[in-house]
């Protein structure tokens, strides 16, 4: 699994000839140019250049060849199996890029630690649980900590699209204006030099007329646009950037009840300062008096006036309402957060916990006074020498699809 390869320029090479040799098509010379800022059209022999993976070409991922147990974790770093980890955590979320961390010895004769875990090496990593692919990405950090009898690496990283959170568009891409382009078209263009595919599990919506600031992070820019189209972004197991909507209803994958053994602990936090009675979106043009506007009233907050007003960039009247609905949904997503510790990695059907599924919870001591269907926003899998546990972060239904919940768990 590699998003990039390198090529050493030879005498007589041009970008077009390298593209023909590497991709089979000289038209991909512009892709090479975008992935190598500062490169001139006249190539110097010996220059090392980056060749991004072509979008929509299949990855060759390492696979688990043995028959692992359901709970077994297998890690590959640079396509070589890595056996020396402990204290593993993997976090998956409906609205952010997956991440991981684990501990391992500082060095070993059985594995070339100094190469694959060297600072700023960005080694490729693939993680399986059982036979199920969980994460495809990069190692970011491997910081050593020394004790009296050992030196331990704390290793962390993220799924492949995490690079988009750190980086800006290619400065060689002079087409920073997108006129009448869909979100999918914008995403494909910005992701192309990184070799990362985008997948849409919902409609990308109407077109945009926007300009990308070359100093703005790519993921931040795409998140802003996706919010206007009532979408959220996360990463897939195979390292794609996924645009989708949160579900609002469905059959619970697990029922968690206070007092039984279904969970071991629960924490709840509320965010009342960002809870509003009226949410109004304004079109980008004109004064507050002349701008088009749309307001949604919070049906659960009728005894007090707490207004919120925001401008909706690059929206006409046809998309203004959708943008306000999306803002309301995100308000409910962040106003209450329940974190539940469970003693297993698996739901009631024996499947690994999966974000964007329904969890039914009854926990009066956490102000969930009735059996209530939450959305699983994120899950953190933790493996130690003695146990495998999971931390489930729950949010109110409808949070990321613009639907106001039918009820609230703390209202009788």
N, C-alpha and C positions, 0 to 999 in steps of 0.2 A: 504494500500500500504506500504509494508515494505521490504527493501532489506536484513535486518538482524533481527534475533531474538536472544535471549540469553538463555543459558541453564546452570543450576547449577549442577556441577558434583556430583554424588552420589557414595557411596562406591561400589566398584566392576565394575564401569563403565570403558570402554575402548573407544578409538576413534571409533572403529568398531561398538561397541554396541550402542553408541550414534548415529552414522550414520544410523544404522538400525532403531532405534526408531524414528529418526527425518526425515529421507528421504526414509525409506523403503529399503535401500540398503547399506550394509556395505562397498561397494567399494567407497562410498563418504567420507570415513574417511580422505582421503588425502585433500579433500576440506576443512574440518574442520581444519586440521593441517595448511594449507596455510593461513587460515583466523585468526590464533591465533599465531603469532610469539612469540617465547619464551616458548611455551607450550612443555612440555616433553611428551614422550610416556606414562610415568607413571603418571596418573592423581590423583590429590589430591582432596578428597571430599570437597565440598564447593566452588571450583574454578568456577568462572563465565567465560564461553566461548561464543564466537560469532558463530552463525550458519548462513551462507549466504544463501540467496535464491538460489535455483537451477535455472540455466538458462533455458529459454523457458517454464517456468511454468507461468500460467496466473496470473496477478496482480488482486487483489480485490480492486478496486478503489471506493471511495465514489461517489455517483451520485446525481445529482440535482433532487430531487423528485417533486418539484413544477414545475410550468410552467413559467420560467423566461422570461423576455423580451429579445430581441436581444442584447440590450446594457448592460444587467445586469451582474455584476461580482459576482461569488460565490467562496469563499475560504474555504477550509477545512484544518485544522491543526491537525495532529494526528487523522484524521477521524472525527473530530468534526467541525461543521460549525462555521466559524469565521465571525462575522458581524460588527466588529468595526473598519474597516480600512478606510483610506482616502488617497488622493494624490497617487494613484496607478500608477506604471510604469511596463510594461512587455516588454522586448526586445527579439526579435527572429531574428536569423541570419542564412544565408546559410552556414557560415563557422565558427561558434563558438557556445558555449553552451548557451542556453537560460537563462535569469536571470530576477529577479523581485525586486521591492522595494515598500514599502508603509509606511504610518504613522498610528499609532494607540495609544489609551490611554495607559498610563503606567500600569494601573491595572483596574480590573473590577470584581464585584461580579458575573457577568454572565459568566465569562470565567476564567479558571485557567491560567492566564498569567504567573505567577511565575514559573510554571512547563514547559509549552510548549515554552516560550520565554526566558527561563533561558540561561545565557551564555554557549556556547559550548554544547547545548542540541541536536542540529541537528534534530529538529522536522521535521516530514514529512509534506509536503504541496502539495495540489492539487488545481489548479485554473481553473475555467471554465469561459467562456464568453458566455452568453446565455446557450445553451445546449452543446456547443462545448468545449471539453477538450483543454486547452491551455498549461498547464505546470504541470509536476510531479517532485517533487524534495525535497530539504532540505531548512529549515531556517538556515541561517548562523549567522546573527548578529541581535541584537535587542538592540540598544544603546539608552539610555534615554537622553533626553534633557529637562532641567527644565526652565520654564519661571516664571513670577510673579504669574500666576494663574493656571498653569497646568504642568504636566510632560508628554512628548510625546515620544513614542518609534519610532525610525527609523529602520524598519525591512527590511532586504535584504536577498537574497539567490539565488540559481541557480537550474537548472534541475539536475536530479540525476547524469548524467555523469560528472558533474562539479567536483565531488570527485576525478576523475581521473587526473584532472589538479593539484590537491594538493598533491597527494599521489604517492608513488613508488611501484614497484612490491613487492609481499610478499617475505621476506627474506627466508622463508621456501621453496620457489619454486626454487630448485637448477638447473632447466633446463632453464638457461638463454640464451642458444644457440638455434637458430632456423635454421635448415638446410633443405632446400627444402620445406619450409612451406609458404603457401599463406598468404597474409595480413589478410584474414578472420580467418585463423587458429591461427595466432599470436594474433589477437585481442581477440578471444574467450578464449584463455589460460590466457591472462593477466587480462581479465575482470571477470573471473570465481569467484575468492574470494570476489568480490564486489557485486555479484548478478545482474550485469548489462548485458543486452543482447546487441549484436551488430547486426545491420541489414545493408545489402549491397543492394543499389539501382542501382548499376553498377557492372561490373566485378571487382573482386579483383586483377586481373592481374596475372602475372607470379610469381613464387616462389621467396622467399628471402633466403639468407644465412647471417644471422645477429646475433649479440650478444646484449642482453639488458644489459645496465649498471644498476645495482640495485639501484644506486643513482639518476637515471634519472626519471623524472616524466613520468607516463604512457601515458598521453595524448600527451605530447610533443614528445615522441618517436613514437606514432602512427601517429601523424601529419606529422612527417618527412617521414615516410614510405608511407603514403597516397599521399604526394606530388610527390613521385617518380612514383606513379601509376596514376597520374593525377586525384586524388580524393580529395574531401574536406570532413570535418567532422563537424557534428553538433548534436543536440539532437532532439529526437522526442517528441511529446506531452506526450507520456506515459513513457518517461524516458529512452529510448534506446539510444545507440550511433549509429548514422547513418553515413554511408559512401556513398557518391553520387557525381554526377557531376552537374555542373551548366548548365542550358540550354543556348543556344545561339540565339534562334529565337522562334517565336510563336506569337499568337494573344495577343495584349496588354489587360491587365485587367483594365486599366484606361488610359485616355488621359488627360494630364495636360498641359494647355496652359497659358503662361504669359498673364495677363490682364483680365482673367476671374476669377471665384470664385473657380476654382479647387484646387488651393493651395494658402497659405497665405504668405509664405516666402521661399526663396531658398538661400543656401550657397554653394559655390564651392571652393575646394582647389585642387591644383596641386602639384605633387611631381617630379619635373624635375630632381633632382639629382639621381633618381633611374629609369631613362628612358634611354634606350641604343639602339645603332644602330645595334649591333651584339651580340647575346647571344650564348655562346659556352659551351657545357658540355664535360667534360673529364672523361674517365673511371678511376676507382680508382687506377689501377695498372700502374706502370712505370712512367717515367719522362714525362714532358709536350711534349717532342719530340716523344716519343714512344707510348704514351697513345692513345687509340681510342678517336676520337673527333667528335662532330657534332655541326654545327653552323646554327642558324636561323637569317636571316636578317630582321630588322624592316622595312617594306615597307614605313612607314611614316616618317622615319628619314634617309634621303639619302644625306643631305648636310653637315654632320658632322660625325666624327669618335668617337664613345663612346662605346668601347667594354666592355663586362662583361663575365668573365670566372669563371666556378665553377666545382668542382669535383662532380661526381654522384656516391655515395657509393653503393656497392652491385648491380652494373648494368653490364650487358654484352652488346654487340653491339645491341642485339634485343630490349633492353629496353632503351638504351641511347637516341634515338630519342624522345621517348615518354616523358622522363624526361626533355629534353630541351624544348619540346612543353609546358609542364606544367609550367616550369619556365617563359616562355614568357607570358603565360596566366596570371600568377600571377603578372607579371610586369604591364600588362594592368589593372589588378584589382586594383592596388594601385597607379597608376599614376594620376588618376583623381577621385575625390569623390564629388558627388552632394548630398546634404541633403535638402530634400523638406518637409516643414510642410504642412499638409493637415488637413481640419477641420472635418474629419470623420475617423472612424475605418474600413470603408468598401470600397471595390472597386466598380467599375461601376455595377457589377452584384449583389451587396449586400453581397458578401462574405468578411470575415475578410481579411485584407492585409496578403499576404503569401509570404515569401522569395522564391526566385527562380521562380519568375514570371516576365512578361514583363510589363514595364511602358513606355508609349510614352510621351516624354517631348519636349516642344518647349518653350525656354526661352532665347531670344537674350541677355538680360541683364546679364545672367550667361554664356554667350558664347556658348549657344546651338542654333546655327543659323538656324537649320532646325529641323523638327519633327524627333526625334531620339528615337529608341527603346533601352532603358536601361534594365539591370537586377536589380530587387529589391534584394539588398544584405542583408539588415536588416530593421526591422521595430520596432519602440518603440511605444507602446500604452500608452497613458497618460490619466488618469481620475482624474478630480478635482470635486469640488462641483458644478461647473457651466458648465463644458464642457468635451467632450471626443475628443481628437485630436490624431494624429499620426505623427511620424517623419520617413520619408522614406529615407534610404540611398541607392543611386543608383550607379551602376558600369557599365563599358563598357561591351558589349556582348562578350561572348567567354572567359571571364576572367578565369573561373575555369574549362574549358574543353579543353584548349590548342588550341583554334581557334583564329586566329588574326582577329580583327574586320574588316568588309568590309570598313568602313569609320570611321572618328572621328567627334564628334559633333561640334568642333570648327573650322574644315576645311571646307570652302565653296566649 
